[in-house]
Structures are given as structure tokens and as C-alpha cells.
Amino acid sequence: MKKTLSIILFVVGFIATYLIMCYCIPGLRIKLAAEPKEYFIESIKYAAIFKTITSCVVGGIFAALPYIIKKK
């Protein structure tokens, strides 16, 4: 049960962090006048390595929450 919950929390944390970095942080947003589909694809590709590493760290923290809470 905890393992499944950790996997779900990791995926949700990863996706949420990645999208927040794509659209909410001004320094990581792209300036592109294009249709929404192309803008979405380009914003995912822009600074992908940095966003992926950061999202993995945040996702890992989210995945560890069930284990941290259980210890207390």
C-alpha cells in the first residue's frame, strides 16, 4: 500500500512541479507566439534537463512522505 502511494505521489509531484516551472516561473517561461499545442511542446522541451532534475527531487520528497509520516 505504501509503495503504491509513494509511486502515485512521485508521479503527481513530478508532473505538478514540471508544469509549474513551465508556466508559473517567469525565468523559465518561453516567449513564443504560436498555437497552444506547439507552445506546450516547446515549453516542455525548454530547459528540460534542469526541469527534470528539479522535478525528480521534488517527486522524491513527495514519495518519501508516507515513510516519514509513518515513522512519527
HTML snippet that shows the backbone in 3Dmol.js (N, CA, C, O; Angstrom):
<script src="https://3Dmol.org/build/3Dmol-min.js"></script>
<div id="view" style="width:600px;height:400px;position:relative"></div>
<script>
const pdb = `
ATOM      1  N   MET A   1       0.819  -1.190   0.000  1.00  0.00           N
ATOM      2  CA  MET A   1       0.000   0.000   0.000  1.00  0.00           C
ATOM      3  C   MET A   1       0.867   1.260   0.000  1.00  0.00           C
ATOM      4  O   MET A   1       0.630   2.182  -0.781  1.00  0.00           O
ATOM      5  N   LYS A   2       1.889   1.295   0.894  1.00  0.00           N
ATOM      6  CA  LYS A   2       2.753   2.473   0.956  1.00  0.00           C
ATOM      7  C   LYS A   2       3.550   2.646  -0.331  1.00  0.00           C
ATOM      8  O   LYS A   2       3.800   3.769  -0.769  1.00  0.00           O
ATOM      9  N   LYS A   3       3.948   1.522  -0.936  1.00  0.00           N
ATOM     10  CA  LYS A   3       4.734   1.599  -2.163  1.00  0.00           C
ATOM     11  C   LYS A   3       3.896   2.185  -3.307  1.00  0.00           C
ATOM     12  O   LYS A   3       4.380   3.021  -4.070  1.00  0.00           O
ATOM     13  N   THR A   4       2.666   1.751  -3.416  1.00  0.00           N
ATOM     14  CA  THR A   4       1.774   2.275  -4.449  1.00  0.00           C
ATOM     15  C   THR A   4       1.500   3.755  -4.225  1.00  0.00           C
ATOM     16  O   THR A   4       1.519   4.545  -5.169  1.00  0.00           O
ATOM     17  N   LEU A   5       1.247   4.126  -2.983  1.00  0.00           N
ATOM     18  CA  LEU A   5       1.008   5.526  -2.652  1.00  0.00           C
ATOM     19  C   LEU A   5       2.245   6.369  -2.957  1.00  0.00           C
ATOM     20  O   LEU A   5       2.117   7.491  -3.449  1.00  0.00           O
ATOM     21  N   SER A   6       3.427   5.852  -2.676  1.00  0.00           N
ATOM     22  CA  SER A   6       4.663   6.576  -2.964  1.00  0.00           C
ATOM     23  C   SER A   6       4.849   6.791  -4.461  1.00  0.00           C
ATOM     24  O   SER A   6       5.274   7.863  -4.892  1.00  0.00           O
ATOM     25  N   ILE A   7       4.534   5.782  -5.240  1.00  0.00           N
ATOM     26  CA  ILE A   7       4.653   5.912  -6.696  1.00  0.00           C
ATOM     27  C   ILE A   7       3.679   6.960  -7.223  1.00  0.00           C
ATOM     28  O   ILE A   7       4.043   7.785  -8.061  1.00  0.00           O
ATOM     29  N   ILE A   8       2.453   6.928  -6.738  1.00  0.00           N
ATOM     30  CA  ILE A   8       1.449   7.907  -7.162  1.00  0.00           C
ATOM     31  C   ILE A   8       1.876   9.313  -6.760  1.00  0.00           C
ATOM     32  O   ILE A   8       1.770  10.242  -7.560  1.00  0.00           O
ATOM     33  N   LEU A   9       2.359   9.482  -5.525  1.00  0.00           N
ATOM     34  CA  LEU A   9       2.807  10.792  -5.076  1.00  0.00           C
ATOM     35  C   LEU A   9       4.006  11.295  -5.874  1.00  0.00           C
ATOM     36  O   LEU A   9       4.106  12.488  -6.158  1.00  0.00           O
ATOM     37  N   PHE A  10       4.914  10.391  -6.236  1.00  0.00           N
ATOM     38  CA  PHE A  10       6.057  10.782  -7.056  1.00  0.00           C
ATOM     39  C   PHE A  10       5.605  11.308  -8.412  1.00  0.00           C
ATOM     40  O   PHE A  10       6.052  12.364  -8.860  1.00  0.00           O
ATOM     41  N   VAL A  11       4.715  10.562  -9.062  1.00  0.00           N
ATOM     42  CA  VAL A  11       4.239  10.963 -10.389  1.00  0.00           C
ATOM     43  C   VAL A  11       3.497  12.295 -10.321  1.00  0.00           C
ATOM     44  O   VAL A  11       3.725  13.177 -11.149  1.00  0.00           O
ATOM     45  N   VAL A  12       2.616  12.443  -9.345  1.00  0.00           N
ATOM     46  CA  VAL A  12       1.860  13.689  -9.207  1.00  0.00           C
ATOM     47  C   VAL A  12       2.804  14.849  -8.892  1.00  0.00           C
ATOM     48  O   VAL A  12       2.672  15.923  -9.479  1.00  0.00           O
ATOM     49  N   GLY A  13       3.743  14.652  -7.985  1.00  0.00           N
ATOM     50  CA  GLY A  13       4.699  15.696  -7.639  1.00  0.00           C
ATOM     51  C   GLY A  13       5.591  16.078  -8.809  1.00  0.00           C
ATOM     52  O   GLY A  13       5.877  17.256  -9.021  1.00  0.00           O
ATOM     53  N   PHE A  14       6.028  15.081  -9.565  1.00  0.00           N
ATOM     54  CA  PHE A  14       6.879  15.331 -10.729  1.00  0.00           C
ATOM     55  C   PHE A  14       6.142  16.164 -11.770  1.00  0.00           C
ATOM     56  O   PHE A  14       6.654  17.184 -12.231  1.00  0.00           O
ATOM     57  N   ILE A  15       4.935  15.726 -12.140  1.00  0.00           N
ATOM     58  CA  ILE A  15       4.170  16.426 -13.168  1.00  0.00           C
ATOM     59  C   ILE A  15       3.804  17.839 -12.716  1.00  0.00           C
ATOM     60  O   ILE A  15       3.935  18.792 -13.484  1.00  0.00           O
ATOM     61  N   ALA A  16       3.349  17.972 -11.480  1.00  0.00           N
ATOM     62  CA  ALA A  16       2.956  19.289 -10.981  1.00  0.00           C
ATOM     63  C   ALA A  16       4.154  20.246 -10.957  1.00  0.00           C
ATOM     64  O   ALA A  16       4.027  21.400 -11.367  1.00  0.00           O
ATOM     65  N   THR A  17       5.292  19.786 -10.490  1.00  0.00           N
ATOM     66  CA  THR A  17       6.480  20.637 -10.435  1.00  0.00           C
ATOM     67  C   THR A  17       6.932  21.034 -11.826  1.00  0.00           C
ATOM     68  O   THR A  17       7.288  22.190 -12.056  1.00  0.00           O
ATOM     69  N   TYR A  18       6.923  20.096 -12.753  1.00  0.00           N
ATOM     70  CA  TYR A  18       7.359  20.378 -14.120  1.00  0.00           C
ATOM     71  C   TYR A  18       6.453  21.423 -14.768  1.00  0.00           C
ATOM     72  O   TYR A  18       6.937  22.366 -15.394  1.00  0.00           O
ATOM     73  N   LEU A  19       5.152  21.256 -14.618  1.00  0.00           N
ATOM     74  CA  LEU A  19       4.224  22.212 -15.223  1.00  0.00           C
ATOM     75  C   LEU A  19       4.283  23.572 -14.545  1.00  0.00           C
ATOM     76  O   LEU A  19       4.149  24.599 -15.210  1.00  0.00           O
ATOM     77  N   ILE A  20       4.480  23.593 -13.242  1.00  0.00           N
ATOM     78  CA  ILE A  20       4.631  24.878 -12.550  1.00  0.00           C
ATOM     79  C   ILE A  20       5.863  25.607 -13.068  1.00  0.00           C
ATOM     80  O   ILE A  20       5.827  26.820 -13.276  1.00  0.00           O
ATOM     81  N   MET A  21       6.954  24.874 -13.277  1.00  0.00           N
ATOM     82  CA  MET A  21       8.152  25.517 -13.806  1.00  0.00           C
ATOM     83  C   MET A  21       7.953  25.976 -15.246  1.00  0.00           C
ATOM     84  O   MET A  21       8.525  26.986 -15.658  1.00  0.00           O
ATOM     85  N   CYS A  22       7.149  25.245 -16.015  1.00  0.00           N
ATOM     86  CA  CYS A  22       6.906  25.630 -17.412  1.00  0.00           C
ATOM     87  C   CYS A  22       6.077  26.904 -17.522  1.00  0.00           C
ATOM     88  O   CYS A  22       6.336  27.732 -18.396  1.00  0.00           O
ATOM     89  N   TYR A  23       5.089  27.072 -16.654  1.00  0.00           N
ATOM     90  CA  TYR A  23       4.125  28.145 -16.848  1.00  0.00           C
ATOM     91  C   TYR A  23       4.107  29.222 -15.768  1.00  0.00           C
ATOM     92  O   TYR A  23       3.602  30.312 -16.033  1.00  0.00           O
ATOM     93  N   CYS A  24       4.619  28.984 -14.587  1.00  0.00           N
ATOM     94  CA  CYS A  24       4.480  29.943 -13.490  1.00  0.00           C
ATOM     95  C   CYS A  24       5.752  30.689 -13.121  1.00  0.00           C
ATOM     96  O   CYS A  24       5.674  31.753 -12.505  1.00  0.00           O
ATOM     97  N   ILE A  25       6.899  30.178 -13.469  1.00  0.00           N
ATOM     98  CA  ILE A  25       8.152  30.846 -13.126  1.00  0.00           C
ATOM     99  C   ILE A  25       8.591  31.686 -14.333  1.00  0.00           C
ATOM    100  O   ILE A  25       8.927  31.138 -15.383  1.00  0.00           O
ATOM    101  N   PRO A  26       8.587  33.005 -14.182  1.00  0.00           N
ATOM    102  CA  PRO A  26       8.867  33.881 -15.330  1.00  0.00           C
ATOM    103  C   PRO A  26      10.196  33.607 -16.039  1.00  0.00           C
ATOM    104  O   PRO A  26      10.267  33.717 -17.263  1.00  0.00           O
ATOM    105  N   GLY A  27      11.232  33.258 -15.309  1.00  0.00           N
ATOM    106  CA  GLY A  27      12.530  32.997 -15.927  1.00  0.00           C
ATOM    107  C   GLY A  27      12.569  31.739 -16.767  1.00  0.00           C
ATOM    108  O   GLY A  27      13.448  31.597 -17.617  1.00  0.00           O
ATOM    109  N   LEU A  28      11.646  30.829 -16.554  1.00  0.00           N
ATOM    110  CA  LEU A  28      11.624  29.570 -17.299  1.00  0.00           C
ATOM    111  C   LEU A  28      10.526  29.528 -18.362  1.00  0.00           C
ATOM    112  O   LEU A  28      10.409  28.546 -19.096  1.00  0.00           O
ATOM    113  N   ARG A  29       9.734  30.574 -18.444  1.00  0.00           N
ATOM    114  CA  ARG A  29       8.699  30.635 -19.478  1.00  0.00           C
ATOM    115  C   ARG A  29       9.323  31.011 -20.807  1.00  0.00           C
ATOM    116  O   ARG A  29      10.327  31.723 -20.852  1.00  0.00           O
ATOM    117  N   ILE A  30       8.734  30.535 -21.882  1.00  0.00           N
ATOM    118  CA  ILE A  30       9.234  30.905 -23.202  1.00  0.00           C
ATOM    119  C   ILE A  30       8.342  31.981 -23.791  1.00  0.00           C
ATOM    120  O   ILE A  30       7.150  32.059 -23.493  1.00  0.00           O
ATOM    121  N   LYS A  31       8.938  32.803 -24.627  1.00  0.00           N
ATOM    122  CA  LYS A  31       8.175  33.831 -25.325  1.00  0.00           C
ATOM    123  C   LYS A  31       7.968  33.333 -26.746  1.00  0.00           C
ATOM    124  O   LYS A  31       8.852  33.465 -27.592  1.00  0.00           O
ATOM    125  N   LEU A  32       6.814  32.768 -27.001  1.00  0.00           N
ATOM    126  CA  LEU A  32       6.533  32.180 -28.299  1.00  0.00           C
ATOM    127  C   LEU A  32       5.089  32.462 -28.673  1.00  0.00           C
ATOM    128  O   LEU A  32       4.164  32.122 -27.935  1.00  0.00           O
ATOM    129  N   ALA A  33       4.913  33.077 -29.810  1.00  0.00           N
ATOM    130  CA  ALA A  33       3.557  33.321 -30.316  1.00  0.00           C
ATOM    131  C   ALA A  33       3.210  32.174 -31.256  1.00  0.00           C
ATOM    132  O   ALA A  33       3.571  32.187 -32.433  1.00  0.00           O
ATOM    133  N   ALA A  34       2.515  31.196 -30.727  1.00  0.00           N
ATOM    134  CA  ALA A  34       2.168  30.015 -31.514  1.00  0.00           C
ATOM    135  C   ALA A  34       0.856  29.451 -30.988  1.00  0.00           C
ATOM    136  O   ALA A  34       0.326  29.903 -29.973  1.00  0.00           O
ATOM    137  N   GLU A  35       0.351  28.464 -31.694  1.00  0.00           N
ATOM    138  CA  GLU A  35      -0.876  27.818 -31.235  1.00  0.00           C
ATOM    139  C   GLU A  35      -0.581  27.011 -29.970  1.00  0.00           C
ATOM    140  O   GLU A  35       0.566  26.633 -29.731  1.00  0.00           O
ATOM    141  N   PRO A  36      -1.596  26.748 -29.169  1.00  0.00           N
ATOM    142  CA  PRO A  36      -1.378  26.118 -27.853  1.00  0.00           C
ATOM    143  C   PRO A  36      -0.610  24.791 -27.885  1.00  0.00           C
ATOM    144  O   PRO A  36       0.219  24.537 -27.012  1.00  0.00           O
ATOM    145  N   LYS A  37      -0.881  23.951 -28.879  1.00  0.00           N
ATOM    146  CA  LYS A  37      -0.199  22.656 -28.939  1.00  0.00           C
ATOM    147  C   LYS A  37       1.312  22.838 -29.123  1.00  0.00           C
ATOM    148  O   LYS A  37       2.105  22.185 -28.445  1.00  0.00           O
ATOM    149  N   GLU A  38       1.705  23.719 -30.036  1.00  0.00           N
ATOM    150  CA  GLU A  38       3.122  23.962 -30.278  1.00  0.00           C
ATOM    151  C   GLU A  38       3.778  24.635 -29.070  1.00  0.00           C
ATOM    152  O   GLU A  38       4.912  24.309 -28.721  1.00  0.00           O
ATOM    153  N   TYR A  39       3.077  25.565 -28.438  1.00  0.00           N
ATOM    154  CA  TYR A  39       3.600  26.239 -27.250  1.00  0.00           C
ATOM    155  C   TYR A  39       3.832  25.234 -26.121  1.00  0.00           C
ATOM    156  O   TYR A  39       4.858  25.291 -25.442  1.00  0.00           O
ATOM    157  N   PHE A  40       2.884  24.313 -25.917  1.00  0.00           N
ATOM    158  CA  PHE A  40       3.004  23.294 -24.882  1.00  0.00           C
ATOM    159  C   PHE A  40       4.231  22.412 -25.129  1.00  0.00           C
ATOM    160  O   PHE A  40       5.004  22.155 -24.206  1.00  0.00           O
ATOM    161  N   ILE A  41       4.409  21.961 -26.341  1.00  0.00           N
ATOM    162  CA  ILE A  41       5.540  21.086 -26.674  1.00  0.00           C
ATOM    163  C   ILE A  41       6.868  21.818 -26.491  1.00  0.00           C
ATOM    164  O   ILE A  41       7.811  21.261 -25.928  1.00  0.00           O
ATOM    165  N   GLU A  42       6.945  23.050 -26.960  1.00  0.00           N
ATOM    166  CA  GLU A  42       8.184  23.817 -26.826  1.00  0.00           C
ATOM    167  C   GLU A  42       8.491  24.171 -25.377  1.00  0.00           C
ATOM    168  O   GLU A  42       9.657  24.190 -24.982  1.00  0.00           O
ATOM    169  N   SER A  43       7.463  24.451 -24.580  1.00  0.00           N
ATOM    170  CA  SER A  43       7.713  24.775 -23.169  1.00  0.00           C
ATOM    171  C   SER A  43       8.177  23.547 -22.399  1.00  0.00           C
ATOM    172  O   SER A  43       8.908  23.682 -21.417  1.00  0.00           O
ATOM    173  N   ILE A  44       7.774  22.366 -22.816  1.00  0.00           N
ATOM    174  CA  ILE A  44       8.258  21.135 -22.189  1.00  0.00           C
ATOM    175  C   ILE A  44       9.728  20.895 -22.553  1.00  0.00           C
ATOM    176  O   ILE A  44      10.507  20.448 -21.712  1.00  0.00           O
ATOM    177  N   LYS A  45      10.105  21.186 -23.787  1.00  0.00           N
ATOM    178  CA  LYS A  45      11.478  20.948 -24.228  1.00  0.00           C
ATOM    179  C   LYS A  45      12.466  21.982 -23.704  1.00  0.00           C
ATOM    180  O   LYS A  45      13.650  21.673 -23.568  1.00  0.00           O
ATOM    181  N   TYR A  46      12.021  23.192 -23.406  1.00  0.00           N
ATOM    182  CA  TYR A  46      12.914  24.269 -22.975  1.00  0.00           C
ATOM    183  C   TYR A  46      13.456  23.974 -21.575  1.00  0.00           C
ATOM    184  O   TYR A  46      12.678  23.760 -20.645  1.00  0.00           O
ATOM    185  N   ALA A  47      14.761  23.961 -21.420  1.00  0.00           N
ATOM    186  CA  ALA A  47      15.459  23.687 -20.158  1.00  0.00           C
ATOM    187  C   ALA A  47      15.008  22.356 -19.556  1.00  0.00           C
ATOM    188  O   ALA A  47      14.801  22.254 -18.346  1.00  0.00           O
ATOM    189  N   ALA A  48      14.859  21.355 -20.391  1.00  0.00           N
ATOM    190  CA  ALA A  48      14.301  20.074 -19.972  1.00  0.00           C
ATOM    191  C   ALA A  48      15.157  19.366 -18.922  1.00  0.00           C
ATOM    192  O   ALA A  48      14.609  18.769 -17.995  1.00  0.00           O
ATOM    193  N   ILE A  49      16.462  19.417 -19.041  1.00  0.00           N
ATOM    194  CA  ILE A  49      17.320  18.710 -18.091  1.00  0.00           C
ATOM    195  C   ILE A  49      17.186  19.319 -16.695  1.00  0.00           C
ATOM    196  O   ILE A  49      17.035  18.592 -15.713  1.00  0.00           O
ATOM    197  N   PHE A  50      17.239  20.638 -16.605  1.00  0.00           N
ATOM    198  CA  PHE A  50      17.088  21.309 -15.311  1.00  0.00           C
ATOM    199  C   PHE A  50      15.717  21.023 -14.705  1.00  0.00           C
ATOM    200  O   PHE A  50      15.614  20.703 -13.521  1.00  0.00           O
ATOM    201  N   LYS A  51      14.675  21.137 -15.507  1.00  0.00           N
ATOM    202  CA  LYS A  51      13.313  20.903 -15.010  1.00  0.00           C
ATOM    203  C   LYS A  51      13.123  19.450 -14.578  1.00  0.00           C
ATOM    204  O   LYS A  51      12.447  19.182 -13.585  1.00  0.00           O
ATOM    205  N   THR A  52      13.714  18.514 -15.315  1.00  0.00           N
ATOM    206  CA  THR A  52      13.579  17.096 -14.976  1.00  0.00           C
ATOM    207  C   THR A  52      14.283  16.782 -13.663  1.00  0.00           C
ATOM    208  O   THR A  52      13.724  16.089 -12.813  1.00  0.00           O
ATOM    209  N   ILE A  53      15.489  17.276 -13.491  1.00  0.00           N
ATOM    210  CA  ILE A  53      16.229  17.015 -12.249  1.00  0.00           C
ATOM    211  C   ILE A  53      15.498  17.613 -11.053  1.00  0.00           C
ATOM    212  O   ILE A  53      15.340  16.957 -10.024  1.00  0.00           O
ATOM    213  N   THR A  54      15.053  18.861 -11.192  1.00  0.00           N
ATOM    214  CA  THR A  54      14.333  19.511 -10.102  1.00  0.00           C
ATOM    215  C   THR A  54      13.031  18.775  -9.790  1.00  0.00           C
ATOM    216  O   THR A  54      12.686  18.583  -8.624  1.00  0.00           O
ATOM    217  N   SER A  55      12.320  18.371 -10.818  1.00  0.00           N
ATOM    218  CA  SER A  55      11.055  17.654 -10.615  1.00  0.00           C
ATOM    219  C   SER A  55      11.276  16.288  -9.972  1.00  0.00           C
ATOM    220  O   SER A  55      10.451  15.843  -9.174  1.00  0.00           O
ATOM    221  N   CYS A  56      12.373  15.622 -10.306  1.00  0.00           N
ATOM    222  CA  CYS A  56      12.685  14.337  -9.677  1.00  0.00           C
ATOM    223  C   CYS A  56      12.969  14.510  -8.187  1.00  0.00           C
ATOM    224  O   CYS A  56      12.552  13.688  -7.371  1.00  0.00           O
ATOM    225  N   VAL A  57      13.668  15.566  -7.841  1.00  0.00           N
ATOM    226  CA  VAL A  57      13.956  15.817  -6.421  1.00  0.00           C
ATOM    227  C   VAL A  57      12.654  16.068  -5.658  1.00  0.00           C
ATOM    228  O   VAL A  57      12.429  15.482  -4.599  1.00  0.00           O
ATOM    229  N   VAL A  58      11.804  16.936  -6.195  1.00  0.00           N
ATOM    230  CA  VAL A  58      10.533  17.227  -5.533  1.00  0.00           C
ATOM    231  C   VAL A  58       9.645  15.980  -5.497  1.00  0.00           C
ATOM    232  O   VAL A  58       9.005  15.707  -4.481  1.00  0.00           O
ATOM    233  N   GLY A  59       9.603  15.227  -6.590  1.00  0.00           N
ATOM    234  CA  GLY A  59       8.839  13.984  -6.612  1.00  0.00           C
ATOM    235  C   GLY A  59       9.348  12.979  -5.596  1.00  0.00           C
ATOM    236  O   GLY A  59       8.563  12.264  -4.971  1.00  0.00           O
ATOM    237  N   GLY A  60      10.672  12.923  -5.430  1.00  0.00           N
ATOM    238  CA  GLY A  60      11.254  12.036  -4.422  1.00  0.00           C
ATOM    239  C   GLY A  60      10.858  12.430  -3.012  1.00  0.00           C
ATOM    240  O   GLY A  60      10.606  11.573  -2.166  1.00  0.00           O
ATOM    241  N   ILE A  61      10.804  13.726  -2.764  1.00  0.00           N
ATOM    242  CA  ILE A  61      10.364  14.201  -1.450  1.00  0.00           C
ATOM    243  C   ILE A  61       8.909  13.817  -1.220  1.00  0.00           C
ATOM    244  O   ILE A  61       8.548  13.359  -0.136  1.00  0.00           O
ATOM    245  N   PHE A  62       8.074  14.003  -2.242  1.00  0.00           N
ATOM    246  CA  PHE A  62       6.666  13.613  -2.125  1.00  0.00           C
ATOM    247  C   PHE A  62       6.534  12.107  -1.901  1.00  0.00           C
ATOM    248  O   PHE A  62       5.707  11.668  -1.102  1.00  0.00           O
ATOM    249  N   ALA A  63       7.353  11.312  -2.609  1.00  0.00           N
ATOM    250  CA  ALA A  63       7.280   9.857  -2.475  1.00  0.00           C
ATOM    251  C   ALA A  63       7.714   9.395  -1.091  1.00  0.00           C
ATOM    252  O   ALA A  63       7.255   8.356  -0.617  1.00  0.00           O
ATOM    253  N   ALA A  64       8.588  10.146  -0.441  1.00  0.00           N
ATOM    254  CA  ALA A  64       9.073   9.771   0.883  1.00  0.00           C
ATOM    255  C   ALA A  64       8.096  10.135   1.993  1.00  0.00           C
ATOM    256  O   ALA A  64       8.242   9.657   3.118  1.00  0.00           O
ATOM    257  N   LEU A  65       7.115  10.962   1.705  1.00  0.00           N
ATOM    258  CA  LEU A  65       6.177  11.406   2.741  1.00  0.00           C
ATOM    259  C   LEU A  65       5.481  10.272   3.497  1.00  0.00           C
ATOM    260  O   LEU A  65       5.404  10.341   4.723  1.00  0.00           O
ATOM    261  N   PRO A  66       4.972   9.235   2.830  1.00  0.00           N
ATOM    262  CA  PRO A  66       4.332   8.160   3.605  1.00  0.00           C
ATOM    263  C   PRO A  66       5.271   7.484   4.598  1.00  0.00           C
ATOM    264  O   PRO A  66       4.846   7.089   5.683  1.00  0.00           O
ATOM    265  N   TYR A  67       6.537   7.350   4.237  1.00  0.00           N
ATOM    266  CA  TYR A  67       7.515   6.729   5.124  1.00  0.00           C
ATOM    267  C   TYR A  67       7.900   7.654   6.275  1.00  0.00           C
ATOM    268  O   TYR A  67       8.107   7.201   7.401  1.00  0.00           O
ATOM    269  N   ILE A  68       7.995   8.946   5.989  1.00  0.00           N
ATOM    270  CA  ILE A  68       8.335   9.921   7.020  1.00  0.00           C
ATOM    271  C   ILE A  68       7.198  10.038   8.031  1.00  0.00           C
ATOM    272  O   ILE A  68       7.435  10.069   9.239  1.00  0.00           O
ATOM    273  N   ILE A  69       5.982  10.101   7.540  1.00  0.00           N
ATOM    274  CA  ILE A  69       4.811  10.217   8.421  1.00  0.00           C
ATOM    275  C   ILE A  69       4.643   8.950   9.265  1.00  0.00           C
ATOM    276  O   ILE A  69       4.270   9.030  10.436  1.00  0.00           O
ATOM    277  N   LYS A  70       4.917   7.789   8.678  1.00  0.00           N
ATOM    278  CA  LYS A  70       4.774   6.512   9.383  1.00  0.00           C
ATOM    279  C   LYS A  70       5.758   6.414  10.560  1.00  0.00           C
ATOM    280  O   LYS A  70       5.429   5.826  11.590  1.00  0.00           O
ATOM    281  N   LYS A  71       6.958   6.985  10.414  1.00  0.00           N
ATOM    282  CA  LYS A  71       7.956   6.911  11.479  1.00  0.00           C
ATOM    283  C   LYS A  71       7.553   7.698  12.713  1.00  0.00           C
ATOM    284  O   LYS A  71       7.939   7.346  13.827  1.00  0.00           O
ATOM    285  N   LYS A  72       6.778   8.761  12.526  1.00  0.00           N
ATOM    286  CA  LYS A  72       6.408   9.604  13.661  1.00  0.00           C
ATOM    287  C   LYS A  72       5.315   9.030  14.449  1.00  0.00           C
ATOM    288  O   LYS A  72       4.890   9.624  15.440  1.00  0.00           O
TER     289      LYS A  72
END
`;
const viewer = $3Dmol.createViewer("view");
viewer.addModel(pdb, "pdb");
viewer.setStyle({}, {cartoon: {color: "spectrum"}});
viewer.zoomTo();
viewer.render();
</script>
